[in-house]
Amino acid sequence: MKRKIKAAIYVRVSTLDQNPENQSKILKEYCKNNEYQIFNIYIDKGESGLNDSRPAFDKMLKDMRSRKFNTIVVWKLDRMGRSVQHLLHILNEMKLKKVDLIITTQNIDTTTAAGKLFFIMIAGFAEFESTLISERTKAGMDRAKGKGKHIGRPRKDPIIYNHYCIVSGCREKVERTRRLCHKHKRYEKMLAK
């Protein structure tokens, strides 16, 4: 007798302006075509795959540990994570709970030996890709610094912040339109009298 598949769909987009509906629509259709019962759709929006802990992902793992479903369906492996160590840890935990993983765009199905091997290989490539992106970003920042460009938060305008709080002994810089820093703001009423 064929096992009834109760699926958890996991969707992740890295930035808030990306639409998770693109992935979830494809995954819902996949489940419908394969007659999988959808337990829940877990969506992380604006979360990096480098983070091992993500709100919807953590909720999905909690439900998996409670055996609320027996299959996880994702669009691509890098949606689950980009660290081989983390992905292998998740796969081992899934194996202990008898939960399968199906990655629709990469034809990975961990119910087969070939699927498990392919999962491990793809996980290695996902981590490699993440490392390359990080190296290119750092190289670009170093090149920009070499050209004298500022990297990071915008600097405070020295023309605006070149005045000090008027309280004796306070060396806190303030905008030229203010007389007191934030910690001495409470004295403003006394000075006005």
N, C-alpha and C positions, 0 to 999 in steps of 0.2 A: 504494500500500500504506500502510495506517495505521501510524503510528509507535507502537511499544510504549512505554507510559508506565511509567516506574520512578519512584515518588513518595517524597519525603521528607515526613513529617508533622511540622509544628512546632506545639508546644503551649506556652503560657506562662500562668502565673497569678502575680498580683502579690504575694500573701501566702502564707505557709506553711500557713494554715488553709483555703485554697481547694483544691478537688479538681480536678486536671488531667484526671481520668478522664472528666469530662463532655464536654470538647472532644475528647479522643482517641477516644472511642467514636463520636461523630458523624463524625469524619474517617475513621476506619477503615471505617465503613459506606459513606461516600461513595466511597472508593477501591474497595471491593468492588463497589458498584453500577455503577461506571464501568469495571470490569475493569482497574484500575491495580494494578501490582505494588508493594507497599510495601517500600521499601529499608530504612527505619529510622524510628523515632518519636523525635524529639528533644523533651525536656521540660525546661523551665526553671521551677522552683518557687520562689516568693518573690523574683522578679526584676522590677524596674521596666522598663517599656517605654521609659523615658527613657534607660536605659543602652544605649549602642551595643554594648557588649561584655557577653555573658552566656555562661556555660559551654556549654550545649547549643546555643545559637544559633551560637557560634563554631565548635563542632564540625561543625554542619551546613554552615556556609560553607566550612570546610576540605574536607569531603567533596564539596561542590558544585564547588570549584576542581579537585578530582581527578576530576570528571565521574562520580561514583558513582551519580547519579540525574539525571533530566532534567525533573523537575517538583517544585515545593514546594507543598504543600497546607496551608492554614491556615484556622482558623475565622473570624477577623476580622482586618482589617488591623492594628488597634492591638495585636494579639498580637505582631507582628513589630517594631513600634516606633512612636514617637509624634513623631519628628522628620522633617519632609519631606525635609530635606537627606540624612539617613541613609537613609531609605527609597528615595529616588531613586538614591543611590549603590549600594545593594544591587540595585535594579532594573537599573541599567546593567551591573553586574557579571554579573547573571543573563543579561542579553541577550548579553553577550560569550561566555558559556559555553553559550549556547543552552538555558537552563533557563527553563521557564515557571512562572508563579505562578497558583495557583487559590485564591481566597478564597471559601469555600463560602457563607457567610451574606450576602455582598454581591454575589454573581454577577459577580465579577471574574475574567477569564481573559485573561492578557496575551498570548495567542496572536493576539488580535484588536486592531485599532487602537482600537476603542471601549473595550475592556478596559484598554488602556494609559492612555487618557485618563481613564477612570473611576478607575483606580488613583491617578493624580496628584491628582485632585480629592479623593478620600477621604483621601489622605495629608495634604492641606492641612487638612481638617476635623479629623483626628486630632491634628495639632499645635495647632490652634486650641482644641480641647477641653482638651488638656493645659495650655495657657497659662491658660485660664479657671479650671481647678481650682487651679492654683498661685496665681493672683490671689485667689481666694476664701479659700484657706487663709491667705495672708498677711494679708488683711483681718480674718479671724477672730482671728488672733494679735494684731494691732494693737489690736483692740477689747478683747480679754482683758487685754492689757497696760495699756490705758487704765483698766480697772476695778481695776488693782492686782494682777492674778493673775500668778503666776510662770510663764514659758514656758521649757521646756527641762528639763534634768535636775533632779531634786529637790535642794533645797539641803541642805547638811549641817547637822544640828541644832547650833546654837551652844552649847547647854548641854553637849552631849557633847564638842564639839571646842574648848573654850575653855581648854585646858591646853597647856603647851609641854613639849617634851622636856627632861629634866633635865641633859643634857650641856651644859656651859658653852659659850655662844655659839651654840647651835643654836636657831633660831626656828621649827622645825617644830611645827605643832599636832598634838596627839595626843588620843585619847579619854581621859577622866578616869580610866579604869581602867588605863591604861598609863602607864609612866614614860618610855619611850624611843620615839623615832620608828623607822621601819623601817630607816633607814641606820645607826642606832646600836644596833640590836637585838643585834648580836654582843657588845656590852660587858656585856650583862645578867648573864652568868655571873660576870664579874670583880666586878661590883657586889654580887653575892650573897655573895661570900666575906668 
